[in-house]
Amino acid sequence: MQAASINLSQKRLQQIENRIDKTSAPQAAMVYGFLRDKERVDAGGPTEIRANLTRQEIEGLDVLAAILGQTL
């Protein structure tokens, strides 16, 4: 099953490569993003990184940025 999946993937990637010069920049970017996401999933990595900061943490970052701005 894994060998068949790899073989199919290789064929699809070759199709993409053969047609990439006929696509628009947004289409090429979308295909790249899709392929990159799938590559990351297969490798066990995240497809997105999110930061959920509280209002207090954001205000702390603003203070830190102000101090760094004055220091530099």
Backbone hydrogen bonds in HBPLUS format (Angstrom, degrees):
<---DONOR---> <-ACCEPTOR-->    atom                        ^
c    i                          cat <-CA-CA->   ^        H-A-AA   ^      H-
h    n   atom  resd res      DA  || num        DHA   H-A  angle D-A-AA Bond
n    s   type  num  typ     dist DA aas  dist angle  dist       angle   num
A0005-SER N   A0001-MET O   2.92 MM   4  6.16 152.8  1.99 147.5 155.2     1
A0006-ILE N   A0002-GLN O   2.94 MM   4  6.21 158.4  1.99 150.2 155.5     2
A0007-ASN N   A0003-ALA O   2.94 MM   4  6.13 160.3  1.97 147.6 153.2     3
A0008-LEU N   A0004-ALA O   2.94 MM   4  6.12 160.7  1.97 147.6 152.6     4
A0009-SER N   A0005-SER O   2.90 MM   4  6.08 158.2  1.95 146.6 153.2     5
A0010-GLN N   A0006-ILE O   2.93 MM   4  6.16 157.0  1.98 150.2 155.9     6
A0011-LYS N   A0007-ASN O   3.11 MM   4  6.40 154.8  2.18 146.4 152.7     7
A0012-ARG N   A0008-LEU O   2.97 MM   4  6.27 160.8  2.00 153.7 158.7     8
A0013-LEU N   A0009-SER O   2.86 MM   4  6.07 162.3  1.90 154.2 159.3     9
A0014-GLN N   A0010-GLN O   3.01 MM   4  6.18 150.2  2.11 142.1 149.9    10
A0015-GLN N   A0011-LYS O   3.03 MM   4  6.35 151.8  2.11 144.7 152.3    11
A0016-ILE N   A0012-ARG O   2.96 MM   4  6.28 158.4  2.00 151.0 156.6    12
A0017-GLU N   A0013-LEU O   2.90 MM   4  6.14 164.1  1.92 149.0 153.3    13
A0018-ASN N   A0014-GLN O   2.92 MM   4  6.10 153.8  1.99 147.3 154.2    14
A0019-ARG N   A0015-GLN O   3.17 MM   4  6.37 132.7  2.41 140.7 152.1    15
A0019-ARG N   A0016-ILE O   3.10 MM   3  5.27 136.9  2.29 101.2 113.2    16
A0020-ILE N   A0016-ILE O   2.88 MM   4  5.76 122.3  2.22 151.9 167.0    17
A0022-LYS N   A0019-ARG O   2.91 MM   3  5.50 159.9  1.95 121.4 128.2    18
A0023-THR N   A0020-ILE O   3.23 MM   3  5.45 168.9  2.25 111.4 113.8    19
A0028-ALA N   A0024-SER O   2.94 MM   4  6.20 163.7  1.97 156.6 161.1    20
A0029-ALA N   A0025-ALA O   2.89 MM   4  6.06 157.7  1.94 152.6 159.0    21
A0030-MET N   A0026-PRO O   2.93 MM   4  6.10 154.7  2.00 144.7 151.3    22
A0031-VAL N   A0027-GLN O   2.99 MM   4  6.25 164.0  2.02 152.6 156.3    23
A0032-TYR N   A0028-ALA O   2.92 MM   4  6.10 162.7  1.95 148.0 153.4    24
A0033-GLY N   A0029-ALA O   2.86 MM   4  6.04 163.3  1.89 149.5 154.1    25
A0034-PHE N   A0030-MET O   2.91 MM   4  6.12 160.3  1.95 151.3 156.6    26
A0035-LEU N   A0031-VAL O   2.92 MM   4  6.13 170.2  1.93 156.2 158.6    27
A0036-ARG N   A0032-TYR O   2.82 MM   4  5.98 158.5  1.86 152.8 159.4    28
A0037-ASP N   A0033-GLY O   2.92 MM   4  6.08 160.7  1.96 147.9 152.9    29
A0038-LYS N   A0034-PHE O   3.07 MM   4  6.34 162.5  2.10 151.6 155.9    30
A0039-GLU N   A0035-LEU O   2.93 MM   4  6.12 152.3  2.00 145.4 153.5    31
A0040-ARG N   A0036-ARG O   2.96 MM   4  6.23 157.0  2.02 150.5 156.1    32
A0041-VAL N   A0037-ASP O   2.95 MM   4  6.24 156.5  2.00 150.3 156.9    33
A0042-ASP N   A0038-LYS O   2.93 MM   4  6.11 165.8  1.95 150.2 154.0    34
A0043-ALA N   A0039-GLU O   3.02 MM   4  6.23 141.4  2.17 139.8 150.4    35
A0045-GLY N   A0040-ARG O   2.72 MM   5  4.90 149.2  1.82 158.3 151.6    36
A0044-GLY N   A0041-VAL O   2.94 MM   3  4.99 154.2  2.01 103.5 111.8    37
A0058-ILE N   A0054-THR O   2.98 MM   4  6.30 156.2  2.04 153.0 159.6    38
A0059-GLU N   A0055-ARG O   2.94 MM   4  6.19 159.4  1.98 149.3 154.8    39
A0060-GLY N   A0056-GLN O   2.93 MM   4  6.15 150.8  2.02 143.0 151.4    40
A0061-LEU N   A0057-GLU O   2.95 MM   4  6.25 146.6  2.06 142.0 150.8    41
A0062-ASP N   A0058-ILE O   2.94 MM   4  6.26 150.6  2.03 147.6 156.0    42
A0063-VAL N   A0059-GLU O   3.00 MM   4  6.30 153.9  2.07 147.6 153.9    43
A0064-LEU N   A0060-GLY O   2.95 MM   4  6.19 162.3  1.98 146.6 151.6    44
A0065-ALA N   A0061-LEU O   2.85 MM   4  6.04 158.8  1.89 148.7 154.5    45
A0066-ALA N   A0062-ASP O   2.99 MM   4  6.22 151.9  2.07 143.0 150.5    46
A0067-ILE N   A0063-VAL O   2.95 MM   4  6.26 159.5  1.99 153.9 159.3    47
A0068-LEU N   A0064-LEU O   2.90 MM   4  6.14 165.3  1.92 153.7 157.9    48
A0069-GLY N   A0065-ALA O   2.84 MM   4  5.96 151.7  1.92 143.1 151.5    49
A0070-GLN N   A0066-ALA O   3.03 MM   4  6.30 149.5  2.13 145.8 152.8    50
A0071-THR N   A0067-ILE O   2.96 MM   4  6.15 152.4  2.03 148.0 156.3    51
A0072-LEU N   A0068-LEU O   2.90 MM   4  6.01 160.9  1.94 152.6 156.5    52
